[in-house]
């Protein structure tokens, strides 16, 4: 009966791995060995939270049940990335590369050495002219993280843009190389990618959740009544445990904890504790090599 449920199988795997580890207890672990693999399996222990929390387990179950629909959404997103990558290769292919010497515009002239200025910051040194420099070779290369010279790198760049990380840098390079009108390309892709990728993904999960719960079969009026009952349940006052009259100490502690000033004090302590997370402590400053003290 234990192995009929996925949560039971997970429990058996976690228990078996822990038992093997306790029986073995190696003194040293070699890289790419069975011991290292066993340590990786021990990292699965936090997954038991999905078993202990029913609502979280239900969400994971809905994700697994909607795997087919999620796969179709992923195929649609990949098709969208391929279309825009193909378009981007035709628009920006071999147009992002430039010489690291900004005074050179032709690739044939990008050879030899040039004096690159060194701007020293975050140091208390007097300003002087000319700036210090160092001789470096001239290199004609693409931007460090992306280019559109082929379909593969273009799809990789657009896939990273879907996470909204670095798309502003890509937009700035497009504007600098091709002009402001070319930025319509990246803005259109971000809009369609977020709409298809994120919106459809969340929609699939919600639709599966409603179907399995039965709310998808309700009429509009029934849905309104169900939502109203949920709102009324949320608006109900919280249950306060009764005061223990049999024990004087417990009754005194109960009066203290139910006092409004005590609750305000706890809230203030939480705020102070959270604000202390932004303070650099002396030990951190020593490890980072700073000599100043935290104020």
C-alpha positions as a printed Julia matrix, in Angstrom:
295×3 Matrix{Float64}:
   0.0    0.0     0.0
   2.93   2.34    0.64
   4.27   2.04   -2.9
   0.92   2.78   -4.54
   1.3    6.51   -3.91
   4.07   8.73   -5.28
   4.58  10.22   -1.82
   5.16   6.73   -0.4
   7.71   5.94   -3.1
   9.51   9.2    -2.29
   9.55   8.3     1.41
  11.02   4.88    0.65
  13.76   6.37   -1.56
  14.69   9.02    1.03
  14.72   6.45    3.86
  16.82   3.98    1.84
  19.38   6.62    0.88
  19.66   7.86    4.47
  20.0    4.29    5.79
  22.77   3.47    3.28
  24.58   6.68    4.17
  24.4    5.99    7.92
  25.6    2.4     7.42
  28.49   3.44    5.18
  29.62   6.84    6.6
  32.66   7.3     4.32
  35.56   9.37    5.63
  36.36  10.89    2.23
  34.37  11.37   -0.96
  36.06  11.22   -4.34
  34.81  13.28   -7.23
  32.47  11.48   -9.67
  32.18   8.5    -7.32
  29.24   6.55   -5.9
  29.62   8.43   -2.64
  29.16  11.75   -4.38
  26.09  10.39   -6.16
  24.69   9.25   -2.81
  25.23  12.73   -1.38
  23.3   14.18   -4.31
  20.41  11.8    -3.58
  20.4   13.0     0.03
  19.46  16.46   -1.29
  16.02  15.07   -2.13
  15.02  15.1     1.54
  13.49  18.62    1.39
  11.03  17.27   -1.19
   9.13  15.69    1.69
   7.54  19.08    2.23
   5.3   18.25   -0.73
   4.0   15.29    1.26
   3.53  17.18    4.51
   1.71  20.17    2.97
  -1.48  18.98    1.19
  -2.01  22.2    -0.8
   1.55  22.13   -2.16
   1.16  18.47   -3.03
  -2.03  19.32   -4.9
  -0.27  22.01   -6.93
   2.54  19.6    -7.89
  -0.07  16.99   -8.8
  -1.85  19.44  -11.1
   1.46  20.26  -12.78
   2.07  16.56  -13.44
  -1.45  16.01  -14.74
  -1.17  18.95  -17.09
   2.16  17.8   -18.52
   0.68  17.25  -21.99
  -0.78  20.76  -22.19
   2.4   22.28  -20.71
   4.43  20.39  -23.32
   2.25  21.84  -26.1
   2.78  25.34  -24.68
   6.54  24.69  -24.62
   6.43  23.59  -28.27
   4.56  26.78  -29.15
   7.16  28.89  -27.31
  10.01  27.08  -29.11
   8.28  27.72  -32.44
   7.96  31.4   -31.54
  11.66  31.55  -30.6
  12.62  29.87  -33.89
  10.57  32.32  -35.96
  12.05  35.37  -34.23
  15.56  33.87  -34.31
  15.25  33.35  -38.07
  14.01  36.9   -38.44
  16.81  38.19  -36.21
  19.51  36.4   -38.26
  18.28  38.17  -41.38
  18.12  41.54  -39.59
  21.22  41.48  -37.38
  23.43  38.68  -38.69
  27.13  39.75  -38.74
  26.11  43.28  -37.72
  26.84  43.21  -33.98
  30.59  42.61  -34.25
  32.85  45.61  -33.71
  36.46  46.41  -32.9
  37.37  46.98  -29.28
  39.11  50.16  -30.44
  36.07  52.39  -30.83
  37.88  54.72  -33.23
  38.0   51.96  -35.89
  34.91  51.14  -37.96
  36.32  48.84  -40.67
  37.25  45.26  -39.91
  40.3   45.42  -42.16
  41.79  48.16  -39.98
  41.28  46.25  -36.7
  44.77  44.87  -36.2
  47.79  45.65  -34.12
  47.79  47.26  -30.66
  46.13  50.32  -29.18
  46.25  52.24  -25.9
  43.2   51.4   -23.79
  42.47  53.9   -21.05
  42.28  52.53  -17.51
  39.66  54.25  -15.38
  40.38  53.61  -11.69
  37.33  53.99   -9.47
  36.44  53.51   -5.8
  39.92  54.66   -4.8
  40.9   57.95   -3.22
  43.5   59.06   -5.77
  43.98  62.54   -7.26
  42.64  63.11  -10.75
  45.32  63.46  -13.37
  45.6   63.89  -17.12
  46.22  61.97  -19.22
  44.52  58.86  -17.86
  46.67  55.78  -17.31
  46.51  53.29  -20.14
  47.69  49.86  -21.16
  48.51  48.43  -24.56
  46.05  45.73  -25.66
  45.57  43.95  -29.01
  42.78  45.07  -31.32
  40.07  42.42  -31.63
  37.01  42.42  -33.89
  34.39  40.43  -31.97
  30.7   40.12  -31.13
  29.17  41.24  -27.82
  30.14  38.98  -24.95
  26.76  37.34  -24.29
  24.79  37.29  -27.55
  24.84  37.65  -31.31
  22.65  36.71  -34.27
  25.22  35.2   -36.62
  23.45  31.81  -36.67
  20.15  30.25  -35.63
  21.55  28.44  -32.56
  23.05  31.45  -30.81
  20.06  33.59  -31.8
  17.62  31.11  -30.22
  19.78  30.94  -27.08
  19.79  34.74  -26.79
  16.02  34.95  -27.26
  15.46  32.13  -24.75
  17.39  34.12  -22.13
  15.31  37.19  -22.99
  12.15  35.3   -21.93
  13.36  35.54  -18.32
  13.59  39.36  -18.69
  17.32  39.12  -17.88
  19.54  41.07  -20.24
  16.89  42.07  -22.74
  17.62  45.76  -22.08
  21.29  45.18  -23.0
  20.2   43.46  -26.2
  17.85  46.34  -26.99
  20.61  48.9   -26.44
  22.97  47.04  -28.79
  20.25  46.8   -31.44
  19.56  50.54  -31.17
  23.27  51.38  -31.33
  23.89  49.18  -34.39
  20.64  49.43  -36.37
  18.79  52.46  -35.06
  15.7   53.02  -32.86
  13.25  51.49  -35.34
  14.98  48.11  -35.1
  14.14  47.99  -31.37
  10.55  47.17  -32.35
  11.83  43.64  -32.98
  12.87  42.96  -29.4
   9.85  44.75  -27.88
   7.47  42.71  -30.03
   9.24  39.49  -29.06
   9.15  40.29  -25.32
   5.44  41.08  -25.54
   4.5   37.93  -27.45
   6.9   35.72  -25.5
   5.59  36.81  -22.12
   1.98  36.54  -23.3
   2.33  33.07  -24.82
   4.92  31.64  -22.46
   3.8   32.86  -19.05
   0.09  33.47  -19.59
  -0.63  30.15  -21.3
   1.47  28.22  -18.79
  -0.42  29.68  -15.83
  -3.7   29.23  -17.7
  -3.05  25.52  -18.22
  -2.34  24.96  -14.53
  -5.45  26.88  -13.43
  -7.64  25.09  -15.98
  -6.47  21.66  -14.79
  -6.99  22.69  -11.18
 -10.55  23.84  -11.87
 -11.4   20.72  -13.86
 -10.18  18.36  -11.14
 -11.94  20.41   -8.47
 -15.19  20.5   -10.42
 -15.46  24.29  -10.55
 -15.06  24.29  -14.33
 -18.55  22.75  -14.6
 -20.24  25.51  -12.58
 -22.32  28.24  -14.16
 -21.49  31.93  -13.8
 -23.95  32.42  -10.91
 -22.63  29.33   -9.16
 -19.07  30.59   -9.52
 -20.09  33.95   -8.03
 -21.76  32.21   -5.08
 -18.68  30.03   -4.52
 -16.4   33.09   -4.58
 -18.72  34.91   -2.18
 -18.57  32.06    0.31
 -14.77  32.08    0.14
 -14.69  35.82    0.78
 -17.06  35.48    3.73
 -14.91  32.74    5.17
 -11.84  34.97    4.89
 -13.68  37.89    6.51
 -14.6   35.84    9.58
 -12.65  36.68   12.76
  -9.82  34.39   13.73
 -10.43  31.79   16.41
  -8.89  32.88   19.71
  -8.1   30.05   22.14
  -9.87  30.3    25.51
  -8.07  31.62   28.55
  -6.72  28.82   30.77
  -8.35  29.45   34.14
  -6.93  26.41   35.92
  -3.3   27.57   35.85
  -2.35  31.02   37.15
   0.95  31.18   35.26
  -0.63  30.2    31.96
  -3.44  32.72   32.52
  -0.89  35.48   33.18
   1.08  34.61   30.04
  -2.19  34.49   28.08
  -3.08  38.03   29.2
   0.36  39.29   28.21
   0.31  37.73   24.76
  -3.22  38.97   24.02
  -2.37  42.54   24.95
  -2.28  44.97   22.02
   1.0   46.52   23.2
   2.66  43.12   23.29
   1.65  42.51   19.67
   2.98  45.93   18.65
   6.25  45.15   20.43
   6.6   41.85   18.57
   5.91  43.61   15.26
   8.56  46.22   16.09
  11.11  43.53   16.96
  10.41  41.75   13.67
  11.0   44.99   11.76
  14.22  45.67   13.66
  15.42  42.11   13.09
  14.68  42.4     9.37
  16.47  45.75    9.12
  19.57  44.27   10.75
  19.96  41.98    7.73
  21.11  45.02    5.73
  23.89  45.9     8.18
  27.46  44.84    7.45
  28.91  43.26   10.57
  32.54  43.51   11.6
  33.33  39.88   10.76
  32.02  40.3     7.22
  34.1   43.42    6.74
  37.24  41.6     7.92
  36.7   38.76    5.48
  36.14  41.18    2.63
  39.32  43.04    3.39
  37.8   46.36    4.45
  39.19  48.36    7.33
  36.15  50.45    8.13
  33.71  49.49   10.85
  29.96  49.13   10.5
  28.19  52.1    11.96
